[in-house]
Amino acid sequence: MMDEEKREEYPQLLLDGQLCFPLYAAARKVVNEYNPLLKSYGLTYTQYIVFLALWEQGCRTKVGDLGRRLYLDCGTLTPLLKKMEESGWITRCRCKVDERVVYVSLTEDGWALREKVKDIPERIGKCMTMDREDAYSLYSLLHKLLDSME
């Protein structure tokens, strides 16, 4: 079989026909832009998005709610929160009424970090040449995709 025939035999398996590939590649490129900025504060990208959610929520948040908000499972979130607690950025405590429920709260150091990283979104925005309208359209479409998969 010639290469062209092999290629056309399973068109559903062509890389350029996969929605997952540009999503994956774009996500990797964007996260790679964040990494050097976050590293200077001792943060990973995943810790950063946890902070974004906690700063947004304020006072105290249930771990389960945080996981749903960030699309992270318990197996990913629990060790991440443990490291953040060891770094002094958050505290975790079990609910007295229902011990299965764990709350997360920011410490003073966790809140102080917000001031230090406040310019990161703007700096990341300068790395992208997409105009605001296209960026908003992409944002909306990605959320539509996430919502459709729940």
Secondary structure, DSSP 8 states (H G I E B T S, - for coil): --HHHHHHH-GGG-GGG-SHHHHHHHHHHHHHHHHHHHHTTT--HHHHHHHHHHHHH-SEEEHHHHHHHHT--HHHHHHHHHHHHHTTSEEEEE-SS-TT-EEEEE-HHHHHHHHHHTTHHHHHHTT----HHHHHHHHHHHHHHHHHT-
